[in-house]
Amino acid sequence: MASTHGSILMNLHLSQSDGFLRVAAASPQIRVADVEGNAEVALAAVREATERGVRALVLPELNLCGYTAADLFHNRTLLHACEAALVHILDETRELPIVFTIGLPVAVAENIYNCAAVCCAGELLGLTAKKYLPNYGEFYERRWFAPAPADPVWVEFAGQGPVPLGSGLVYRCCDEGAEDLVLGVEVCEDLWVPAPPSTEMALAGATVILNPSASDEIIGKADYRRSLISNQSARLYCAYAYADASEGESTTDMVFAGENLTYENGSKLAATKLLTCDMAVADVDLDRLVAERRRSTTWTRADDAPEATTVEFSFEGVLADEPVLRDACDIDRVFPRAPFVPADHGDLAERCETILDLQTAGLKTRLAHTGTKAAVIGLSGGLDSTLALLVTVRAFDALGLPRTGITAVSMPGFGTTHRTKSNAESLAHDLGVSFREVSIHAAVEQHFKDIEHDPTVQDVTYENSQARERTQILMDLANQAGGFVIGTGDLSELALGWATYNGDHMSMYAVNASVPKTLVRHLVRYAADVFGGRIAETLLDILDTPVSPELLPPTGDGEIAQKTEDLVGPYELHDYFLYYLLRFGFEPGKIYRMALKSFEGVYDAKTVHTWLRTFYRRFFAQQFKRSCLPDGPKVGSVTLSPRGDWRMPSDASSRLWLAQIDALNAID
């Protein structure tokens, strides 16, 4: 029975995509009123996009005839030519696995509508009409067009129908595994109004918004346009593809931007240069967008969502065995290796200062609230305790308290090296805090006698006895001083459970609790840049020291024998796994495939697989340590506080996740 279940589980994960959809926005060069020529140009763009693996393409507003056709929109010859051209385009794209828009005027009774025809596999799915018609400045759309009807109307058009014509239409893919592919279309000015139609479409399920536009270019407009698209995609947790009219439009009074953009949840994924006729192609992560909506309790739920006219479409018959959505191995996108760390150096410095300010503010408030004027820190000469000391110094400075009220305690044990001990003492001295050395050798040896433990057996008891002895010393010294023990453990250690329960696991306030190890390094390096001089020299040497709990005796030449990353794996991998697990709830298989791309040339598949399994095994097994954490400030979107962002039963089974990881061997 177990074997059958395992086989079913493996087959399920082998058949899943990772939710990536390739979208594009293009600006083909046109000629105003040359409908037949423009149709061929549009077809060329659709074919090129298909060859590049695009599944959703947006072309500019009124691209079949030109946005600047002006009073020609009233001419029956132009209107009939556009309808005939759409028939031709539909016929020529019957075998193409792509959904795309064609911009054209559509006459219905006494009205003409500015429409985007949404097409797929030779089928006209619907006609999304522009709702808000600009009639100010250089725009005169109300002269020719009527705004989209309040409720969709059903029309016969281009030899097909009836199809819906209106604003707010939603196009949903009904293919297996592509349920998250839901399209909405709004036309140009619709985005610029106080309540864009895309809002209602997103609430009705649209994860991808296409905007066929004709935006003329003037000084300063490009930045504002990018800001609009970025903000709307972030507000709606959606992908947003924007195609702009370009070369070929009349330049009688305007020059058109030709800037094509693709955004995802506020972030720009692809863009073309202004005043070009290029195509912006990007792989958007629908899985991530849906995850964002699910975790946001203020996102309107399905039973509250507005009613929308929904049109179903399918790629069945034109995709063969190829999935609509892709897995991470097949995408043209690499996720940053350090998702907690900004890539831009200027942004990184600002981020570091902000994090230090948040940590400082949290500790400052706690000290002021309790009237505490003393703090005790176990200073090992490692990264985490160094950061905790730097934060505590800032907090004392902000409160106007003397730094001598901070006691940095070095507690050399069996694994302490001269390098770390010396760095701890130097840093404390140069920062002007009190320094105290308390050896734990005798106390731990006595403890071994008391519990009848053979000290030559260097097992978990041997190691954890030292950690708990150090915590006892810190707590008692804090009592003597009437102060707090400042916690040093970081987010990465909490995720892996790399802390001794009721040892370094405990404190009165844990300032590093939501700072991952990869970011700790940058914070310490930033502090070195700020301080300079001897402090910087010490901080840089600390950065160059291998991460270690120093609980096992040094090597014969006095070097650190116990290196954490040799035991639990590289922290840059674990922080990567942690971010995508907690931030978006991605499955292990997706995280694995993303990591292979992100760390290509750094870690091979076997290494990534090994440490991914270690991460999940430890993450589930060590939850009990996180269920009783001390208070500490949240500084980022990913934290493990049991009172804040992460609530998980300590006895939750990891079976499903480990089974998927084990199934990855079959994929490889």
C-alpha positions, 0 to 999 in steps of 0.5 A: 500500500505504501509503495502504491502511494509513493508511486502515485505521489512521484507520478503527480510531481513528475507531471506538474509544471512550476507555473511559469508562463511566457508572455510578450508585448510587441510593437510591430512597425505599421502603416496607418490605414494599410490594414492588409499590410498591418495584418501580415506584420501582426502575423509575423509578430505572432509567429515569432512569439510562438517560436520563442515559446510565448503563450500570451502576446499583446499587440498595440492598440488599434494595430490593424489600422493605426491609432492615428487613423482619425476620421478614417475610423468612420469609413466603412472601407476601413471597418470592413477591411479590419474585420476581413483582416481579423478573419485572415489572422484567425485562419492563419493562426489555427495551429499556433499555441498562443493567445494574443490580442489584435487591436481594431475598431469594431462597429456595432449598430450605431457605435464604433468601439476601440477593441482588442480582439482576443484570439487563440488557435483560430478562435475569436474568444472575445472583444474587449472594448476600451472603457475610458476614452480620453478626450483631452489634450492631444486625444479625441477618441470620443469623436470616433468611439463609444465607451464599452457598454455597461454590460457585455453584448454578444455579437457576430464578428469576423465570421464567428460568434456570438462572442462577448464585446465589453470591458472587464471580460476574463479569459480562462484557460481550461487545460489541465495544469494551467488553471492559473492562466486567467487573462484580463485585457484593458486598453491604454487609458483604462489603466490611467483612471482612478479605478482601472478595469483590471482591478475587477478582472483580477478580483474575478481571477485574472492573473495576467493583464494585457494592455494594448496601448498607444501612448505618445511620448513626452518628457517625463511620461515614461517614468510615470507610465512605468510607475503605473504599471509597476504599482498596478501589478503589485496591487493586484498580485498579477503579471502585467504586459503592456504593448505600445504603438510605435513606428508607423503611426502618424507623427503629425502631432505626436511621436509614439513611445514604442516601449513594451513592458512586462511586470510581475508583482511590482517588479520589471521583468522585461522592457524594450527601449523607447522609440523601437519596434522590439518585443519584450519577452518574460517568464512570469510566475503564476504560481507565485502570484496565486500564492501571494493572493492566498496568503493575503487576507485582504484579497477579496475571496471568491464568494465576494468577487465581482461577477465577470463574463468569463470565456474559456479557451484551450490550447488542446490540439495545438500543443501536443504533449508540451505543457502550457505552463513551464517548469523552472528548468525551461524558463529564461529567468534566473532568480537571485542566489541571495534573495534576502540581499539586494543586488545593487550596492547602493540599495544594499547599503540602504537596506543594511542601515534600515535593518540596523535601525529596526533592530536598534529600535526594537531593543531600544524600546524594550530597554526603555519600557523595562527601565533596563540600563544594562545588557549582557552579550556572549561575544564569541568572535563570530558573526552573529554575536558581533552583529548583536553587539553592534545593535546593542551599542546603537541602542545604548547610544540612542538612549543616551546610556553609557556603553560601559553598561554593555558587558561583552562576555568571552567564555572560552571552552574546549573549542575556542581558538585564539583568533575568535577570542582575540577578535572578541576582546579587540572589538569590545575594547574598541567599541568602549563596552565592558569586557569580561572573560569567564572560562567554562572549562572547570564548570563543564568538566565538573558537570561531566563528573556530575552526570558521569559523562566521559569527556573523551566522548565528544557527542551532543552531550559534550557539545550542548553542555558547553552551550548551556553552561554559557547561557547560565553564566550570561543569565546570572551575570545579567541578574547581577547587573540588573540587565538583559541577555541579548540573543544572538541567534539568526533566522537561518539557525532557527530554520535549521534548529542549529541552536542548543535548546535552553542554551544559546536558544534562550535570551531576554531579547533576540535582536537577530531573530529575523536576519538570515545568515547571508544578510548578517554578513552584509550587515557586518561588512556595512558596519566595517565600512561605517566604522573604519580603522581598527574596528573595521579590521576586526570586523573584516577578520570576523567575516573571514572566520569560518562559521562555527559553534567552536564546541569541539577542540581545535586542530593541531595547529590551533585552527577551527575544527568544527565548521557549521557549513560542513555539517548542515550545508551552505547557508546560501543554499539554506537561505535560498530554500527558506525564502521560497518556502516561507515567502511563497510556499513553493514546492520542493521540486520547484525550489530545487529546479530554481536553485539549479538555475540560480547556482549553476556552476556553483553547486551540482544537482547532487549537492543541491538535492542533498542539502535540500533534503537536509533543509526540509528534514531539519526544518520540520524536526526542529519546529519545537525550538521555534515554538518558544522563541524569545521576543525579537524584531521583525525586519523582513517579510520572512520570519519564524516567530511563533507569535507572528508569521509562522505557526506550525505544529511541532509534530507535523510530518515531513513525509509529503515534502521528503517524498517529493524531494526523493522523487526528484532522483527519478526526474534527474 
